[in-house]
Amino acid sequence: MFSYQIPPFEVELILAHILKKSREYVLMHPELILTKAQKRQFEKLIKRRKACEPLAHILGHKEFYGLDFKVNKNVIIPRPETEMLVEEILRLKPKNKNIIDIGTGSGNIIIALAKNIKEKNNYFGIDISEKALSVTRFNARKHNVDKKIRFVKSDLLKTFIQNTRYKIPDTELIIVANLPYLSEIIYSSTMPDVKNFEPKSALLSGPDGLAHYERLLKQIKLLSVHCSLSTVHCFLEISPEQKPKIGKIIRRYFPKSKTIFKKDLAGKWRVVSFEI
């Protein structure tokens, strides 16, 4: 059985969590002595971490774009590379736009956008999971943007296509999506803290990892036909090896669009954007 070797900084974070103090406080007070109850709690949490349970699940939260988000087993844990999606949209300086975050999960992307964009926009957070949306709503209230964002249970854009209640007005639309994109091969080789604890439905997407994005692109095509949208900007997070194939799929649905790929800080292809 795989046993995780816990680095010192994680031990410090677990201690800080038990003491309800900062990690800096723990580092500055090496003389601290835990109570019997605190010691039992510490041993229990260390055991969970050694069993590869994600630290974010043990602590109950994760930082993303300078904001703290509640996370649990119903949502994937926000990753630093996903901050690229937020940065790309912020560069657009959107105003009076519809911004739709598809597969919102913990709400980290749409909430970060709503917190950092001063101009007025219409914000939507979409997820197929009601349990995930419950986490999203909690995080939106926590960051005081729950009145700015409309949360919708939907299979990708299906509700917007079929339900006139969510009809998008004649304006520019920004779509951002961090959908499941792991192939069967990559998913099978992921570390235990991912495969055993994070929702499989939010990670795996068919044999090549692109089943969700192919469906989304088909729906975007339908939406652009049914709605009088002047421009649609799309930003998708991908797995690096998918660059050639996702490019072909985008060209199949939107042959006139210009596709741009960008690398993350590790030098891996991570974000694809296009405009229609």
C-alpha positions as CSV (number, residue, x, y, z in Angstrom):
1,M,0.0,0.0,0.0
2,F,1.3,3.4,-1.0
3,S,2.3,5.6,2.0
4,Y,2.8,9.3,1.6
5,Q,5.9,10.8,3.2
6,I,4.7,14.1,4.7
7,P,7.0,17.1,4.2
8,P,7.5,19.4,7.1
9,F,5.5,22.3,5.7
10,E,2.4,20.1,5.5
11,V,2.9,19.0,9.2
12,E,3.1,22.7,10.1
13,L,-0.1,23.4,8.2
14,I,-1.9,20.6,9.9
15,L,-0.7,21.9,13.3
16,A,-1.9,25.4,12.4
17,H,-5.3,24.0,11.4
18,I,-5.7,22.2,14.8
19,L,-4.6,25.3,16.7
20,K,-6.6,27.6,14.5
21,K,-3.5,29.7,14.0
22,S,-1.3,30.6,11.0
23,R,1.6,28.5,9.9
24,E,3.8,31.4,10.8
25,Y,2.5,31.2,14.4
26,V,3.5,27.6,14.6
27,L,7.0,28.3,13.3
28,M,7.5,31.1,15.8
29,H,6.3,29.0,18.7
30,P,8.3,25.7,18.7
31,E,7.7,25.4,22.5
32,L,4.0,24.7,21.9
33,I,2.6,21.7,23.7
34,L,-0.6,20.1,22.4
35,T,-3.5,19.1,24.7
36,K,-4.5,15.4,24.7
37,A,-7.4,16.2,22.5
38,Q,-5.3,18.2,20.1
39,K,-2.7,15.4,20.0
40,R,-5.4,12.8,19.1
41,Q,-6.7,15.1,16.4
42,F,-3.1,15.6,15.0
43,E,-2.4,11.9,14.9
44,K,-5.7,11.3,13.1
45,L,-5.1,13.9,10.5
46,I,-1.5,12.8,10.0
47,K,-2.8,9.2,9.4
48,R,-5.2,10.5,6.8
49,R,-2.5,12.4,5.0
50,K,-0.2,9.3,5.1
51,A,-3.0,7.4,3.4
52,C,-2.7,10.0,0.6
53,E,-5.9,12.0,1.3
54,P,-5.3,15.4,-0.2
55,L,-4.1,18.1,2.3
56,A,-6.9,20.4,0.9
57,H,-9.5,17.9,2.0
58,I,-8.0,17.5,5.4
59,L,-7.8,21.3,5.9
60,G,-11.1,21.8,4.1
61,H,-9.9,24.6,1.9
62,K,-7.5,25.7,-0.8
63,E,-6.1,29.0,-2.0
64,F,-6.7,30.1,-5.6
65,Y,-5.8,33.5,-7.1
66,G,-5.3,35.0,-3.6
67,L,-8.7,33.8,-2.4
68,D,-9.5,30.9,0.0
69,F,-12.0,28.3,-1.2
70,K,-13.9,25.6,0.6
71,V,-13.3,22.2,-1.0
72,N,-14.5,18.7,-0.4
73,K,-14.9,15.3,-2.1
74,N,-17.5,16.7,-4.5
75,V,-15.2,19.1,-6.3
76,I,-11.8,19.0,-7.8
77,I,-9.1,20.9,-5.9
78,P,-8.2,24.2,-7.6
79,R,-4.7,24.0,-9.2
80,P,-2.3,26.9,-9.7
81,E,-2.1,26.4,-13.5
82,T,-5.9,27.2,-13.7
83,E,-5.1,30.7,-12.6
84,M,-4.0,31.2,-16.3
85,L,-7.7,31.2,-17.3
86,V,-8.5,34.0,-14.9
87,E,-5.5,36.0,-16.1
88,E,-6.5,35.6,-19.8
89,I,-10.0,36.9,-19.2
90,L,-8.9,39.8,-17.0
91,R,-6.7,40.9,-20.0
92,L,-9.9,41.4,-22.0
93,K,-11.1,43.9,-19.4
94,P,-14.7,42.7,-19.9
95,K,-17.6,45.2,-19.5
96,N,-21.3,44.5,-20.0
97,K,-20.5,41.0,-21.1
98,N,-21.9,37.6,-20.2
99,I,-19.2,35.4,-18.6
100,I,-20.1,31.7,-18.3
101,D,-17.9,29.4,-16.3
102,I,-18.7,25.8,-17.4
103,G,-18.0,23.0,-14.9
104,T,-17.5,25.6,-12.1
105,G,-16.8,23.1,-9.3
106,S,-15.8,25.0,-6.2
107,G,-16.5,28.2,-8.2
108,N,-12.8,29.3,-8.0
109,I,-12.7,30.7,-11.6
110,I,-16.0,32.6,-11.7
111,I,-15.6,33.9,-8.2
112,A,-12.0,35.1,-8.8
113,L,-13.3,36.9,-11.9
114,A,-16.3,38.5,-10.1
115,K,-13.9,39.7,-7.3
116,N,-11.3,41.2,-9.6
117,I,-13.4,42.8,-12.4
118,K,-14.7,46.2,-11.3
119,E,-16.9,46.7,-14.4
120,K,-20.5,45.3,-14.5
121,N,-20.9,41.9,-16.2
122,N,-23.4,39.1,-16.0
123,Y,-21.7,36.1,-14.3
124,F,-22.9,32.5,-14.6
125,G,-21.5,29.4,-12.9
126,I,-22.6,26.1,-14.4
127,D,-22.2,22.6,-13.1
128,I,-24.0,19.3,-13.7
129,S,-23.6,18.4,-10.0
130,E,-25.9,19.9,-7.4
131,K,-23.4,18.8,-4.7
132,A,-20.7,20.8,-6.4
133,L,-23.0,23.8,-6.8
134,S,-23.6,23.7,-3.1
135,V,-19.9,24.2,-2.5
136,T,-19.8,27.0,-5.2
137,R,-22.7,28.9,-3.5
138,F,-21.0,28.7,-0.1
139,N,-17.8,30.1,-1.6
140,A,-19.7,32.9,-3.4
141,R,-21.3,33.9,-0.1
142,K,-17.9,33.7,1.6
143,H,-16.4,36.2,-0.9
144,N,-19.5,38.4,-1.1
145,V,-20.2,37.8,-4.8
146,D,-23.3,35.6,-4.4
147,K,-25.5,38.4,-5.6
148,K,-23.4,38.9,-8.7
149,I,-23.3,35.3,-9.9
150,R,-26.1,33.2,-11.1
151,F,-25.6,29.5,-10.6
152,V,-27.2,27.0,-13.0
153,K,-27.4,23.2,-12.9
154,S,-26.8,22.2,-16.5
155,D,-25.1,19.6,-18.6
156,L,-22.6,22.1,-20.1
157,L,-24.6,24.7,-22.1
158,K,-27.7,22.5,-22.6
159,T,-29.9,24.6,-20.3
160,F,-29.0,27.8,-22.2
161,I,-29.8,26.2,-25.5
162,Q,-33.1,24.6,-24.5
163,N,-34.5,27.0,-21.8
164,T,-35.5,30.5,-22.9
165,R,-35.3,31.6,-19.3
166,Y,-31.6,31.7,-19.7
167,K,-31.6,33.3,-23.1
168,I,-28.4,35.3,-23.7
169,P,-28.9,38.9,-25.0
170,D,-27.3,40.2,-28.1
171,T,-23.9,40.9,-26.7
172,E,-20.4,39.5,-26.4
173,L,-20.1,36.2,-24.6
174,I,-17.1,34.9,-22.7
175,I,-16.9,31.1,-22.1
176,V,-14.4,29.7,-19.7
177,A,-14.1,26.0,-19.0
178,N,-11.9,23.7,-17.0
179,L,-13.7,20.5,-17.9
180,P,-12.6,16.9,-17.2
181,Y,-9.8,16.3,-19.6
182,L,-7.8,13.3,-18.5
183,S,-7.5,10.4,-20.9
184,E,-8.0,6.9,-19.6
185,I,-4.2,6.2,-19.8
186,I,-3.3,9.4,-17.8
187,Y,-6.1,8.9,-15.3
188,S,-5.0,5.3,-14.6
189,S,-1.5,6.6,-13.8
190,T,-2.5,9.6,-11.5
191,M,-1.3,9.7,-7.9
192,P,-3.5,8.1,-5.2
193,D,-4.4,11.5,-3.7
194,V,-6.1,12.3,-7.1
195,K,-7.5,9.0,-8.2
196,N,-8.8,7.8,-4.8
197,F,-10.2,11.1,-3.4
198,E,-11.2,13.6,-6.2
199,P,-14.4,13.0,-8.2
200,K,-13.7,10.8,-11.2
201,S,-16.5,12.5,-13.1
202,A,-14.6,15.8,-12.9
203,L,-11.4,14.3,-14.2
204,L,-11.9,11.6,-16.8
205,S,-13.2,12.4,-20.2
206,G,-13.3,9.4,-22.5
207,P,-10.4,7.5,-24.1
208,D,-8.5,10.7,-25.3
209,G,-9.7,13.1,-22.6
210,L,-11.6,15.3,-25.0
211,A,-15.2,13.9,-24.9
212,H,-16.4,16.8,-22.8
213,Y,-14.8,19.5,-24.9
214,E,-16.1,18.0,-28.1
215,R,-19.6,18.1,-26.7
216,L,-19.1,21.7,-25.5
217,L,-17.8,22.9,-28.9
218,K,-20.8,21.3,-30.5
219,Q,-23.1,23.2,-28.1
220,I,-21.2,26.5,-28.6
221,K,-21.9,26.1,-32.3
222,L,-25.6,25.6,-31.6
223,L,-25.7,28.5,-29.2
224,S,-24.0,30.8,-31.7
225,V,-26.6,29.9,-34.3
226,H,-29.7,30.3,-32.0
227,C,-28.5,33.5,-30.3
228,S,-27.6,36.8,-31.9
229,L,-24.2,37.0,-30.4
230,S,-21.8,39.5,-31.8
231,T,-18.6,37.7,-30.5
232,V,-17.9,34.6,-28.5
233,H,-14.5,34.4,-26.7
234,C,-13.6,30.9,-25.5
235,F,-10.9,29.9,-23.0
236,L,-10.3,26.2,-22.2
237,E,-7.8,24.4,-20.0
238,I,-6.3,21.3,-21.5
239,S,-3.7,18.6,-21.0
240,P,-0.5,19.4,-22.8
241,E,-0.5,16.4,-25.2
242,Q,-4.0,17.4,-26.4
243,K,-2.8,20.5,-28.3
244,P,-2.9,19.0,-31.8
245,K,-6.2,17.2,-31.4
246,I,-8.1,20.0,-29.7
247,G,-6.9,22.3,-32.5
248,K,-8.3,20.0,-35.1
249,I,-11.7,19.8,-33.3
250,I,-11.9,23.6,-32.9
251,R,-11.2,24.0,-36.6
252,R,-13.9,21.4,-37.5
253,Y,-16.6,23.4,-35.7
254,F,-15.2,26.9,-36.3
255,P,-13.0,26.9,-39.4
256,K,-12.6,30.7,-39.5
257,S,-11.6,31.1,-35.8
258,K,-8.0,31.9,-34.8
259,T,-6.8,29.4,-32.2
260,I,-4.1,30.5,-29.7
261,F,-2.3,28.1,-27.3
262,K,-0.4,29.2,-24.2
263,K,2.0,27.5,-21.9
264,D,1.9,27.4,-18.1
265,L,4.9,28.2,-15.8
266,A,6.2,24.7,-16.3
267,G,6.4,25.2,-20.0
268,K,3.5,22.9,-20.8
269,W,0.6,23.7,-23.2
270,R,-2.2,24.5,-20.8
271,V,-4.7,27.0,-22.2
272,V,-6.3,27.2,-25.7
273,S,-8.4,30.2,-26.7
274,F,-10.4,31.1,-29.8
275,E,-12.9,33.7,-30.9
276,I,-16.0,33.3,-33.1
